[in-house]
Amino acid sequence: MAEIGLFEAMYSARSLRKFKPDPVPDEVIGKILDAAIRAPSGSNEQGWEFMVVKDAAQRKKIGEVYRKGGDVLKALYTDRVKPPHMSQETYDKLMASAMYLIDHMADAPVLLIACLKQLPPSGPPPKLPPEAASAMKNLARMTGSSIYPAVQNIILACRALGLGTVLTTIHMFYEDELKAILGMPPEVQTFALMPIGYPQGKFGPIKRRPASEVAYLDHYGNHWKA
Ligand SMILES: Cc1cc2nc3c(=O)[nH]c(=O)nc-3n(C[C@H](O)[C@H](O)[C@H](O)COP(=O)(O)O)c2cc1C
């Protein structure tokens, strides 16, 4: 297929959750993985690992875990109000699409799980200056920062190759069950479960809040105008 430009990919790689049953050739999956591993990671550790699941029986079991995660999501979202920047119609479409996936995760011909291997520290904790020690409270915010750039590369690579996907996370409510299905060791943690396949729907365009609303120049509150 014809190559598309990077910006076209970024502007049209919307979340797609309905897939054709057609298999995705291994060569194409290889390209996606090769794009994933071009991503940056903290200290270039490259602690990522990727589970590619094609086997129908394994996908079915993972689909069940995702469905259970979906039940938790439904309970959490019972009283949720739509974000102010979305129209009711857009919000309803998003919810309907997310609910569809809860029942159809296993239908995607490929499930890709993006993981990080996090080995426990080898020695005693390092002695830090007090001001740095207090900043350790911000560490939680770094969780996932060495895998989500790779996940975005996967999203863009899929778009370039004519494949649909979506970053999903609700399997994490039952992550241990997912790891048991796949025989994964304790030190490997999952960060995204991505269904991948040739889409039934269309790509983009992606609509977002404008940069002039969310970006500032030199001082917080001084909106970026260009
Ligand atoms: C951190 C994160 C978690 C997400 N988790 C889920 C999920 O569990 N299930 C799902 O269907 N979509 C999930 N999404 C997809 C979002 O719903 C989607 O990116 C957003 O609605 C924008 O959709 P669009 O790109 O089609 O405009 C997640 C996205 C992100 C960035």
The ligand as a MOL file (V3000), in Angstrom:
LIG
                    3D

  0  0  0     0  0            999 V3000
M  V30 BEGIN CTAB
M  V30 COUNTS 31 33 0 0 0
M  V30 BEGIN ATOM
M  V30 1 C -4.3190 5.7980 28.8340 0
M  V30 2 C -5.4310 5.3640 27.9120 0
M  V30 3 C -6.2560 4.3230 28.2940 0
M  V30 4 C -7.2810 3.9060 27.4490 0
M  V30 5 N -8.0420 2.8300 27.8120 0
M  V30 6 C -9.0120 2.4140 26.9850 0
M  V30 7 C -9.7570 1.2470 27.3010 0
M  V30 8 O -9.5190 0.5800 28.3250 0
M  V30 9 N -10.7390 0.8440 26.4450 0
M  V30 10 C -10.9960 1.5490 25.2800 0
M  V30 11 O -11.8990 1.1290 24.5240 0
M  V30 12 N -10.3030 2.6500 24.9490 0
M  V30 13 C -9.3150 3.0840 25.7650 0
M  V30 14 N -8.5640 4.1830 25.4210 0
M  V30 15 C -8.8280 4.8820 24.1390 0
M  V30 16 C -9.4790 6.2530 24.3480 0
M  V30 17 O -10.8320 6.0840 24.6240 0
M  V30 18 C -9.2520 7.0660 23.0790 0
M  V30 19 O -7.8760 7.2780 22.9090 0
M  V30 20 C -9.9280 8.4180 23.1230 0
M  V30 21 O -11.3100 8.2710 23.2910 0
M  V30 22 C -9.6770 9.1890 21.8440 0
M  V30 23 O -10.2400 8.4720 20.7750 0
M  V30 24 P -9.9540 8.8770 19.2590 0
M  V30 25 O -8.4750 8.7780 19.0780 0
M  V30 26 O -10.7000 7.8730 18.4530 0
M  V30 27 O -10.4100 10.2670 19.0710 0
M  V30 28 C -7.5100 4.5810 26.2290 0
M  V30 29 C -6.6550 5.6180 25.8330 0
M  V30 30 C -5.6110 5.9960 26.6550 0
M  V30 31 C -4.6680 7.0940 26.1850 0
M  V30 END ATOM
M  V30 BEGIN BOND
M  V30 1 1 1 2
M  V30 2 1 2 3
M  V30 3 2 2 30
M  V30 4 2 3 4
M  V30 5 1 4 5
M  V30 6 1 4 28
M  V30 7 2 5 6
M  V30 8 1 6 7
M  V30 9 1 6 13
M  V30 10 2 7 8
M  V30 11 1 7 9
M  V30 12 1 9 10
M  V30 13 2 10 11
M  V30 14 1 10 12
M  V30 15 2 12 13
M  V30 16 1 13 14
M  V30 17 1 14 15
M  V30 18 1 14 28
M  V30 19 1 15 16
M  V30 20 1 16 17
M  V30 21 1 16 18
M  V30 22 1 18 19
M  V30 23 1 18 20
M  V30 24 1 20 21
M  V30 25 1 20 22
M  V30 26 1 22 23
M  V30 27 1 23 24
M  V30 28 2 24 25
M  V30 29 1 24 26
M  V30 30 1 24 27
M  V30 31 2 28 29
M  V30 32 1 29 30
M  V30 33 1 30 31
M  V30 END BOND
M  V30 END CTAB
M  END
